[in-house]
Amino acid sequence: MHFETKATHAGANPDDATSSIAPPIHLSTTFERAADSTPLHGYSYVREANPTQSRLEEALAAIESGSHALAFGSGIGAASAILQTLDPGSHVLLPDDCYYAMRVIARDFFPKWQLTHDLVAMDDLAAVQRAIRPATRLLWAESPSNPLMKVCDLVALAKIAHDHGALFAVDGTFATPALQRPIELGADLVLHSTTKYLGGHSDVAGGAVIFGGTGALACHERVTHVRSILGAIASPFNSWLVLRGIRTLAARMRVHSENAMRVAQFLATHPRVETVHYPGLPSHPGHDVAKRQMSAFSGMLSFRVREGREAAIAVVSKTRVFISATSLGGTESLIEHRASSEGPATTTPENLLRLSVGLEHPDDLVEDLEQALR
Ligand SMILES: *Cc1c(COP(=O)(O)O)cnc(C)c1O
């Protein structure tokens, strides 16, 4: 089946008890047991599993072409669970441009977990080869990356990781499975902050790990153990909201991508704009790779304002349709001075603004940026 059909139907069987088409939300924290004390329907306690979360996980595995999925209370909770399965002494390769909290985890928590790491430009395959060590257990990619929209070759990175006995994980939050499915390209693990496009309405926090490929089964067991014992579980209500978001994901990503392309093309010709980072533009260094591994280029882009930090912040203060806020993936367009959001750990250029392009009419978005830049 095609993606759109899976996204509509996966995990959507009518309710056994009532035949309701919309799935029920099971808020129960505990489940009755049979006479021999075993669970009657496979459920026992909410921190281990619950029926609403199981529906979401069925849908996540289907739309990512994975074999299993686990839902979490946040994207970073899901990422941490993967890292917490690694043995002490393991080495991790992280992208030099990635979600900033990943670098903070590496700095503040890897030493306690006895993990080591290097940051590497994942779009430079020779650099990745050089950075791999005998102790490397995990190669972590993010494509497109946050906030510079760097694109890396997922097929090539999967091969490098597997040649060295490492797992290959991809943070696919910006692309979503509607546009890019890393497991089909060789990844073992896919991470999503479902807070973003999968939820899609800026009203739910969540994360997910989807498992595929060869190393998947053992890894799924270890991550399940981390989740149920360390506790970064998704709530039933949040699972339900993310599941609802998935139903419209394909349609939303089409419009997000079309609108972002319009905005990127406008910004690329504007005299106040120094650079536009959008993989849909032929001038983007990762455009050809993105064209191979993505079906469209998503709604995320960033650009640099020629006159520097203060001018960039001034642009944010002048927009009327774009709202000044962090996060992404909702129906409304957001604009953000990214270095301010990332705080002291930032490596983001001070003149960079990040856009999450929403579902408004593209003419209104372009006009808004035009007047703000003016
Ligand atoms: C937001 C985000 C995360 C973290 O997810 P939370 O749900 O905020 O914990 C990880 N990766 C990327 C690319 C993100 O945008």
The ligand as an ORCA input file, in Angstrom:
! r2SCAN-3c Opt
* xyz 0 1
  C      12.231     18.937     18.741
  C      13.255     18.017     18.222
  C      13.775     16.992     19.021
  C      13.387     16.820     20.478
  O      12.062     16.490     20.628
  P      11.152     16.903     21.898
  O       9.834     16.330     21.568
  O      11.196     18.388     22.004
  O      11.789     16.260     23.092
  C      14.705     16.135     18.462
  N      15.107     16.275     17.177
  C      14.646     17.256     16.387
  C      15.136     17.348     14.979
  C      13.709     18.164     16.871
  O      13.257     19.147     16.087
*
